[in-house]
């Protein structure tokens, strides 16, 4: 068994790496626990006059929102069982409508809306049909949008179409709500644009002392405005140290950047949902053995487990120099747990009579 000194060191390291609070600039975009928010609903409606067009647009937005809500909360195999929802029932489920953008032109109404649902009426509606709900825990991300043209990297505070494309996204109610760095002198003092481009983790951590976001996304556009422009970047998990490349694509010119940013965010949202979706209708427990070569192995495993919403609790049974024995309480099945762990960079496999868990 390890000495008290080793346990003390492990405790200090874990406390230093523990998740921190998300600042208001990011946290404000995350829906609260008793509501579900579906944002980014575009409407374009004509009516007898602008007032009636706006009312019809709200009705259409609510119908679109409830369909999107089903897609996000109900597993694909259960969606055929979802009952139709009447206007009266929808009234009881919708808590409010948010207006991100709107304008009128004669008898035409154009806008981008968000619909906020009360959680309990939604759960009751789906529960009556015997449908299990898969809830997704949101995880905010901070975006560092970089542009590299023939003259090199543009400054963090320079306005360009790529930065505007990310800043114009409405991600309220998604699994990955976004905030954009300010790019002001404080940001520039913490990190240079070159450090962001090469992925200097120390510099990114210094920058994040200001924002305290759990995830940083360095989104890179390379090319001139006239095109073609190559797009890509890296996603950094600031709690676990994991990193992964974001979706790559190419656009003919800068006019396509807004749509490209939307596609990249949609892929980020999809990837996080695969990790953060929790099926609360099934619970189980599992004993696992974690091989350890160094303290860093234990820290990495423990932090990655702590970042998975489907894992309810992690109990340490024994902790020795070369191994740890843990008990995991989790939502879902063992097969689902394996898939979720794999997305978090952990491998769970059967070894004789025991389950073995290790970093991939």
C-alpha positions in Angstrom: 0.0 0.0 0.0 1.3 3.5 -0.7 2.5 5.7 2.1 0.5 8.6 3.6 2.9 10.9 1.7 1.8 9.4 -1.6 -1.9 9.7 -0.7 -1.2 13.3 0.2 0.5 14.0 -3.1 -2.4 12.4 -5.0 -4.9 14.5 -3.1 -3.0 17.8 -3.8 -2.7 17.0 -7.5 -6.4 16.1 -7.8 -7.5 19.3 -6.0 -5.3 21.3 -8.3 -6.8 19.7 -11.4 -10.4 19.7 -10.1 -13.1 21.4 -12.3 -13.6 25.1 -11.7 -16.6 27.3 -12.0 -17.5 28.6 -15.4 -17.6 32.5 -15.5 -20.9 34.3 -16.2 -19.8 35.1 -19.8 -20.0 31.4 -20.6 -22.3 30.0 -18.0 -25.2 32.4 -19.0 -25.6 30.4 -22.2 -26.3 27.1 -20.4 -29.9 26.1 -19.7 -30.8 25.5 -16.1 -31.7 22.1 -14.7 -35.5 22.6 -14.8 -35.7 23.9 -18.4 -34.7 22.8 -21.9 -33.8 25.5 -24.4 -33.7 25.0 -28.1 -32.1 27.9 -29.8 -31.1 29.0 -33.3 -34.5 28.4 -34.9 -34.7 30.5 -38.1 -38.2 31.6 -39.3 -39.3 33.5 -42.3 -43.1 34.0 -42.5 -45.5 36.2 -44.4 -49.0 37.1 -43.1 -51.8 39.6 -43.5 -49.6 42.1 -41.7 -46.4 42.2 -39.7 -48.1 41.4 -36.4 -49.9 38.3 -37.7 -46.7 37.2 -39.5 -44.8 37.4 -36.2 -47.5 35.4 -34.3 -47.4 32.7 -37.0 -43.6 32.6 -36.8 -43.7 32.0 -33.1 -46.1 29.1 -33.6 -43.8 27.6 -36.3 -40.8 28.1 -34.1 -42.5 26.2 -31.2 -43.3 23.3 -33.5 -39.8 23.2 -34.9 -38.4 23.4 -31.4 -40.4 20.5 -30.0 -39.2 18.3 -32.9 -35.6 19.2 -32.2 -36.2 18.6 -28.5 -37.3 15.0 -29.3 -34.3 14.5 -31.5 -32.0 15.6 -28.7 -33.7 13.7 -25.8 -35.2 10.6 -27.3 -33.0 7.7 -28.5 -33.5 7.0 -32.3 -35.1 3.6 -31.6 -37.8 5.2 -29.5 -38.8 8.2 -31.6 -41.5 6.3 -33.5 -43.4 6.0 -30.1 -43.4 9.8 -29.5 -47.1 10.9 -29.4 -48.3 14.0 -31.3 -48.5 17.1 -29.2 -51.6 19.3 -29.3 -51.4 23.1 -29.2 -53.0 23.1 -25.7 -50.3 20.6 -24.4 -47.6 22.6 -26.1 -48.8 25.7 -24.3 -48.2 23.9 -21.0 -44.7 22.8 -22.0 -43.4 26.1 -23.4 -42.1 28.4 -20.7 -41.1 31.2 -23.0 -39.7 32.4 -26.4 -36.4 34.2 -26.8 -35.7 36.5 -29.7 -32.0 36.5 -30.8 -32.7 38.5 -34.0 -35.8 39.7 -35.7 -36.9 42.2 -38.4 -40.0 42.9 -40.4 -40.5 44.0 -44.0 -44.1 44.9 -44.8 -46.2 41.8 -44.0 -43.1 39.6 -43.7 -41.3 38.5 -40.4 -37.8 37.2 -40.4 -36.1 36.1 -37.1 -34.0 33.7 -35.1 -35.8 32.4 -32.0 -35.2 30.2 -29.0 -37.9 28.2 -27.3 -37.6 27.4 -23.5 -39.4 24.3 -22.3 -40.3 23.5 -18.7 -38.6 20.1 -18.0 -41.4 18.4 -15.9 -44.2 18.7 -18.5 -41.9 17.5 -21.2 -40.9 14.4 -19.1 -44.5 13.7 -18.3 -45.5 13.9 -22.0 -42.9 11.5 -23.1 -43.2 9.3 -20.0 -46.9 8.6 -20.7 -45.8 6.9 -23.9 -43.3 4.8 -22.0 -40.3 6.6 -23.6 -37.0 6.7 -21.7 -35.4 10.1 -21.8 -31.7 10.6 -22.7 -30.6 13.9 -21.1 -27.5 15.7 -22.4 -25.3 17.7 -20.0 -24.1 20.9 -21.7 -20.4 21.7 -21.7 -19.4 25.3 -22.6 -16.5 26.1 -24.9 -14.4 29.1 -25.5 -13.5 29.8 -29.1 -10.2 31.3 -30.3 -10.7 32.1 -34.0 -7.5 32.6 -35.9 -6.9 33.7 -39.5 -3.7 33.1 -41.4 -3.3 34.7 -44.8 -0.3 35.4 -47.0 0.9 38.1 -44.5 0.8 35.7 -41.6 -1.5 35.4 -38.5 -3.8 38.2 -37.9 -3.9 39.8 -34.4 -6.2 38.4 -31.7 -8.2 41.7 -31.6 -8.5 42.1 -35.4 -12.0 41.8 -36.8 -12.4 39.4 -39.7 -15.0 37.3 -41.3 -13.9 34.1 -39.5 -14.1 35.7 -36.1 -17.5 37.2 -37.0 -18.7 33.8 -38.2 -18.1 32.3 -34.8 -19.4 35.3 -33.0 -22.6 35.2 -34.9 -23.6 31.6 -34.0 -26.6 31.1 -31.8 -25.6 28.2 -29.6 -28.0 28.7 -26.7 -29.6 25.4 -25.8 -27.0 23.2 -27.6 -24.8 20.7 -25.9 -21.8 23.0 -26.6 -22.7 26.6 -25.9 -19.9 28.9 -27.2 -18.3 32.1 -26.1 -15.7 34.0 -28.1 -12.5 35.4 -26.6 -12.4 39.2 -26.3 -9.0 39.5 -27.9 -8.2 42.6 -25.9 -4.9 43.5 -24.2 -5.4 41.2 -21.3 -5.8 38.3 -23.7 -2.8 39.3 -25.7 -0.7 39.6 -22.5 -1.6 36.0 -21.6 -1.0 34.5 -25.0 0.3 35.4 -28.4 -1.5 34.5 -31.6 1.5 32.3 -32.5 1.2 30.4 -29.3 -2.5 29.8 -29.9 -1.8 28.6 -33.5 0.8 26.0 -32.4 -1.2 24.9 -29.4 1.0 26.0 -26.6 -0.8 24.4 -23.7 0.8 26.6 -21.1 -0.2 29.8 -22.9 -3.8 28.4 -23.4 -4.0 27.7 -19.7 -2.8 31.3 -18.9 -5.5 32.7 -21.1 -8.1 30.4 -19.6 -7.4 31.8 -16.1 -9.5 34.7 -17.2 -12.4 32.7 -18.7 -12.2 29.4 -16.8 -14.0 27.5 -19.6 -13.9 23.6 -19.5 -13.1 23.4 -23.2 -11.1 25.6 -25.6 -11.5 25.5 -29.3 -8.8 26.9 -31.5 -10.5 27.4 -34.9 -8.1 28.1 -37.7 -8.8 29.6 -41.2 -6.0 29.6 -43.7 -6.1 31.5 -47.0 -7.0 34.8 -48.5 -10.5 36.3 -48.4 -10.9 35.6 -52.2 -10.3 31.9 -51.4 -10.0 29.1 -51.3 -9.9 28.9 -47.5 -9.0 25.8 -45.5 -10.7 25.4 -42.1 -9.8 23.3 -39.1 -8.5 23.4 -35.6 -8.1 21.6 -32.3 -10.4 21.1 -29.3 -8.6 21.2 -25.9 -10.3 19.7 -22.8 -8.9 21.9 -20.0 -9.9 19.4 -17.3 -8.5 16.2 -18.6 -5.8 17.4 -20.9 -7.3 15.5 -23.9 -7.1 17.1 -27.3 -8.7 16.2 -30.6 -8.9 17.8 -34.1 -12.1 19.5 -35.1 -13.9 19.0 -38.4 -11.9 20.1 -41.4 -13.3 21.5 -44.6 -12.6 24.0 -47.4 -14.7 26.9 -48.6 -14.4 28.8 -51.9 -14.3 32.3 -50.3 -15.1 34.2 -47.1 -18.8 34.5 -47.9 -19.1 30.8 -46.9 -17.5 31.1 -43.5 -20.7 31.6 -41.5 -22.1 28.3 -42.8 -18.8 26.5 -42.2 -18.6 27.7 -38.6 -22.2 26.4 -38.1 -21.2 23.0 -39.6 -18.1 22.7 -37.4 -20.1 23.6 -34.3 -22.8 21.0 -35.2 -20.1 18.3 -35.4 -18.7 19.4 -32.0 -22.2 19.3 -30.6 -22.8 15.8 -32.0 -19.5 14.5 -30.6 -20.2 15.9 -27.1 -23.7 14.5 -27.1 -22.2 11.0 -27.7 -20.2 11.5 -24.5 -22.7 13.5 -22.4 -26.0 11.8 -23.1 -27.3 10.1 -19.9 -30.0 7.3 -20.0 -31.3 7.6 -16.4 -33.8 4.7 -16.9 -31.1 2.1 -16.2 -28.4 2.1 -13.5 -25.6 -0.4 -12.8 -22.3 -0.8 -11.0 -18.9 -2.2 -12.1 -15.6 -3.1 -10.3 -12.6 -2.2 -12.4 -8.8 -2.5 -12.1 -6.6 0.4 -13.3 -3.0 -0.5 -14.1 -0.6 2.3 -13.0 2.9 3.1 -14.0 3.1 6.5 -12.5 1.1 9.0 -10.5 0.2 10.8 -13.8 -1.7 7.7 -15.0 -4.0 7.8 -11.9 -4.6 11.5 -12.3 -5.5 11.2 -15.9 -7.9 8.3 -15.4 -9.6 9.9 -12.4 -10.0 13.2 -14.2 -11.5 11.7 -17.4 -13.9 9.6 -15.3 -15.0 12.8 -13.5 -15.8 14.5 -16.8 -18.3 11.8 -17.9 -21.9 12.6 -16.9 -23.1 9.0 -17.2 -20.8 8.0 -14.3 -22.6 8.7 -11.1 -19.9 7.9 -8.6 -16.3 6.6 -8.5 -15.3 4.8 -5.3 -11.6 3.9 -4.7 -11.4 0.4 -3.1 -7.6 0.2 -3.1 -4.8 2.4 -4.4 -1.3 1.0 -4.7 1.8 2.0 -6.6 1.1 -0.2 -9.6 -2.7 -0.4 -9.6 -6.0 1.0 -8.4 -9.3 -0.9 -7.8 -12.4 1.2 -8.4 -16.1 0.7 -8.2 -18.1 2.7 -10.8 -21.8 3.5 -10.5 -23.2 4.6 -13.8 -26.3 5.1 -16.0 -27.0 2.9 -18.9 -25.6 -0.5 -19.9 -22.0 -1.9 -19.8 -21.9 -1.7 -23.5 -22.9 1.9 -23.5 -20.4 2.6 -20.8 -17.6 1.2 -22.9 -18.5 3.4 -25.9 -18.7 6.5 -23.7 -15.3 5.7 -22.0 -13.7 5.2 -25.5 -14.9 8.7 -26.5 -13.2 10.0 -23.3 -9.9 8.4 -24.2 -10.3 5.4 -21.8 -10.5 1.7 -22.7 -12.6 -0.7 -20.7 -12.1 -4.4 -21.5 -12.7 -7.8 -19.9 -9.5 -9.4 -18.6 -10.1 -12.9 -17.3 -12.5 -12.4 -14.4 -11.9 -8.7 -14.1 -12.6 -5.5 -16.0 -9.5 -3.5 -16.8 -9.6 0.3 -17.4 -6.8 2.3 -18.8 -5.9 5.3 -20.9 -6.0 4.6 -24.7 
